[in-house]
Amino acid sequence: MGRAKGWTWIGLLATVLALVACGPPAEQIGDQGGVIPDTISCQVNYRADAGQPFRESVLTLSTVPEQSANTASAEFDDMGFEATFLSDAGEGKSLSITVTDLTAGAELARGLYQFDPQIGLRDQFIGGHGFTGLAYVFHPTSDGEVQYYCGAGA
């Protein structure tokens, strides 16, 4: 019976240690205190084919729900890019990215980046690639390419 109690305490201690180890690193807890900056900026680069230089656009959108500028978009030769900040009571705050084929009207890629309400919005990728990381989307029938990343603030 004494041995069973010993194993129970060891199991309980292991569970507590696992929960602590799986949580966010100590330096991230309250790092920004759940703060979402007033703006998000997206660097969007387009080229019609690999032999051409990129056309660069910087899109800035508001994260303040009361403002109407919660969507930013850009259109290129055959591809479109749209970023929308969402603030939903059930889902929380997030950024939705959509890349479309302008010639066919089809969606080529979609991403949803949800923000942790405890930590806030953090740029986390090395190379200055914000909180989304650098993403590539290729047009299915042309040689068009969109590269983008989004970061906290202007």
C-alpha positions as CSV (number, residue, x, y, z in Angstrom):
1,M,0.0,0.0,0.0
2,G,2.9,2.4,0.9
3,R,4.5,1.7,-2.5
4,A,1.2,2.6,-4.4
5,K,1.1,6.0,-2.6
6,G,4.7,6.7,-3.6
7,W,3.9,6.0,-7.2
8,T,0.8,8.3,-7.0
9,W,2.9,11.2,-5.8
10,I,5.5,10.6,-8.5
11,G,2.7,10.5,-11.1
12,L,1.2,13.7,-9.8
13,L,4.6,15.4,-9.7
14,A,5.3,14.3,-13.3
15,T,2.0,15.6,-14.5
16,V,2.6,19.0,-12.9
17,L,6.1,19.2,-14.4
18,A,4.7,18.2,-17.8
19,L,2.1,21.0,-17.7
20,V,4.6,23.6,-16.7
21,A,7.1,22.4,-19.4
22,C,4.4,22.5,-22.1
23,G,3.3,26.1,-21.3
24,P,4.8,29.2,-23.0
25,P,8.4,30.0,-22.1
26,A,8.7,32.2,-19.0
27,E,10.0,35.2,-21.0
28,Q,6.8,35.0,-23.2
29,I,4.3,35.0,-20.4
30,G,2.9,38.5,-20.4
31,D,5.6,39.5,-23.0
32,Q,3.1,42.0,-24.5
33,G,0.4,41.3,-21.9
34,G,-2.1,40.3,-24.6
35,V,-1.5,43.6,-26.5
36,I,-2.5,43.8,-30.2
37,P,-0.9,46.8,-31.9
38,D,-3.2,49.3,-33.6
39,T,-1.9,48.3,-37.1
40,I,-0.6,45.2,-38.9
41,S,1.6,45.6,-42.0
42,C,2.0,43.1,-44.8
43,Q,4.9,43.2,-47.2
44,V,3.5,41.8,-50.5
45,N,5.9,41.1,-53.5
46,Y,4.7,40.0,-57.0
47,R,6.5,39.0,-60.1
48,A,5.0,37.8,-63.4
49,D,7.9,35.3,-63.8
50,A,11.1,34.2,-62.2
51,G,13.2,36.3,-64.6
52,Q,11.6,39.6,-63.5
53,P,12.2,41.7,-60.4
54,F,9.5,41.8,-57.7
55,R,6.9,44.6,-57.5
56,E,6.7,45.5,-53.8
57,S,3.7,46.7,-51.9
58,V,3.3,47.4,-48.2
59,L,-0.3,47.1,-46.9
60,T,-1.3,48.5,-43.5
61,L,-4.6,47.6,-41.9
62,S,-6.2,48.7,-38.6
63,T,-6.8,46.3,-35.8
64,V,-9.2,48.7,-34.1
65,P,-12.6,47.1,-34.6
66,E,-14.5,50.4,-34.5
67,Q,-12.6,51.6,-37.6
68,S,-13.7,50.6,-41.1
69,A,-10.2,50.0,-42.5
70,N,-9.9,46.4,-41.3
71,T,-9.1,45.1,-44.8
72,A,-6.2,45.9,-47.1
73,S,-5.7,44.5,-50.6
74,A,-3.5,44.7,-53.7
75,E,-4.1,43.5,-57.3
76,F,-1.3,42.5,-59.7
77,D,-1.4,41.2,-63.3
78,D,-3.1,37.9,-62.5
79,M,-3.1,37.6,-58.7
80,G,-4.8,39.4,-55.9
81,F,-3.9,39.6,-52.2
82,E,-6.3,40.5,-49.3
83,A,-5.6,40.7,-45.6
84,T,-8.5,41.1,-43.1
85,F,-8.3,41.7,-39.4
86,L,-11.1,39.8,-37.6
87,S,-12.3,40.4,-34.0
88,D,-14.9,37.8,-33.1
89,A,-16.3,37.2,-29.6
90,G,-16.2,33.4,-30.1
91,E,-13.0,33.0,-32.2
92,G,-11.0,35.9,-30.8
93,K,-8.7,38.2,-32.8
94,S,-7.0,36.9,-36.0
95,L,-5.7,37.9,-39.5
96,S,-7.1,36.2,-42.6
97,I,-5.0,36.2,-45.7
98,T,-6.4,35.2,-49.2
99,V,-4.5,35.1,-52.5
100,T,-6.7,34.7,-55.6
101,D,-6.4,34.1,-59.3
102,L,-7.8,37.3,-60.9
103,T,-8.3,35.7,-64.3
104,A,-10.4,32.7,-63.0
105,G,-11.7,34.3,-59.8
106,A,-10.5,31.2,-57.9
107,E,-8.9,31.2,-54.4
108,L,-5.3,30.0,-54.6
109,A,-4.4,30.1,-50.9
110,R,-5.9,31.1,-47.6
111,G,-4.3,31.4,-44.2
112,L,-5.7,32.2,-40.7
113,Y,-3.4,33.5,-38.1
114,Q,-5.0,33.5,-34.6
115,F,-3.6,35.7,-31.8
116,D,-3.1,34.3,-28.3
117,P,-5.1,36.6,-25.9
118,Q,-2.6,36.0,-23.1
119,I,0.5,36.8,-25.1
120,G,-0.8,39.2,-27.7
121,L,0.6,39.6,-31.2
122,R,4.3,38.8,-31.5
123,D,6.7,38.9,-34.5
124,Q,8.5,35.6,-34.1
125,F,10.2,34.6,-37.3
126,I,13.9,35.3,-37.9
127,G,14.7,37.3,-41.0
128,G,12.2,40.0,-40.2
129,H,9.3,37.9,-41.4
130,G,6.8,39.0,-38.8
131,F,4.3,36.6,-37.3
132,T,3.2,34.8,-40.5
133,G,6.6,33.8,-41.8
134,L,7.5,34.2,-45.5
135,A,4.8,32.6,-47.6
136,Y,4.9,31.8,-51.4
137,V,1.9,31.4,-53.7
138,F,2.3,30.5,-57.3
139,H,-0.3,31.0,-60.1
140,P,-1.5,27.6,-61.5
141,T,-1.3,28.5,-65.2
142,S,1.1,31.5,-65.5
143,D,4.5,32.0,-64.0
144,G,3.1,34.6,-61.5
145,E,4.3,34.5,-57.9
146,V,3.2,36.3,-54.7
147,Q,5.5,36.3,-51.7
148,Y,4.2,37.9,-48.4
149,Y,4.7,38.2,-44.7
150,C,2.8,40.3,-42.1
151,G,4.1,41.8,-38.9
152,A,2.9,43.7,-35.8
153,G,2.7,47.5,-36.2
154,A,3.5,49.8,-39.1
